[in-house]
Amino acid sequence: MPITFMAVRPMSIRVSMPRSIRMAAAGIEAHIFMPADVPLANRVECEAFGAHLTLVDGLISDCGRIVAERKAAEGWFDISTLKEPFRVEGKKTMGYELVEQLEWEYPEAVFYPTGGGVGLIGMWKAFEEMEQLGWVRGRRPKMVAIQAAGCAPVARAFDRGDTVSTMWENAHTFASGLRVPKPYGDALILEIVRASGGTVVALTDDEIFASLKDWGRHEGILLSPEGAAATAAWDRLVETGFLKAEDRVVLFNTGSGNKYADVIAERFGLEGVG
């Protein structure tokens, strides 16, 4: 099966390392705002690394609003998605690694779980840079943005032909990284997907969980729910004929399923967990 999962190298570790860890290592005070119902591991990390944690009864958009309202008075530097340039530059390294590991040729498609979408934006920037340097061959891959059906503002905007998304009401999904009711970079995401000839796919939680179980039992990989959304999306796009089974594609699993132990346990109906 011509599917590639990105290997984790030191560069990738720096990109994906929780910001509370990086700030603790640098001796920088961190104030973290997160929805109260996020997977427990997220809260544990913040507590372990000494961050000032505030749990918000709402969504990530509510967390962002609180930070925006308080940052001037508190003297905070906002490092949320696309509010500073460095995160895009870090995520960009995924595009460099992807092409390098494929011997400087593009795959047919790249599947990226898209909540805030900064990884997709960063990779597109990397592709532009590598083309200018003459490092890569072929046509840029179709960029496939993946969302959950319970929170799919980009998918809805793509289907409607809109250039920006609108706020998704009553957002819900166990893939918490996809529970972003209106991405800050939605216009960029939509522009990139369309320019690449790609698409946006929205999966139900049942479809995501079925793919998570399938890959665990047959491939020995415990995907994050977001990563399982990517594998489920690949199945759908092959079934619909958007891609051929023999196409070389890259799926991004954006987290370890171990960090979602409580959430996945609930989906399995395990008792006494969490």
Secondary structure, DSSP 8 states (H G I E B T S, - for coil): --EEE----HHHHHHHS-HHHHHHHHT---EEEEETTS-HHHHHHHHHTT-EEEEESS-HHHHHHHHHHHHHHHT----STTSSSHHHHHHHHHHHHHHHHTTTB--SEEEEE-SS-HHHHHHHHHHHHHHHHT--BS---EEEEEEETTB-HHHHHHHHT-SS----TT---S-GGG--SS-TTHHHHHHHHHHHT-EEEEE-HHHHHHHHHHHHHHH---B-HHHHHHHHHHHHHHHTTSS-TTS-EEE---SBGGGGHHHHHHHHT-SS--
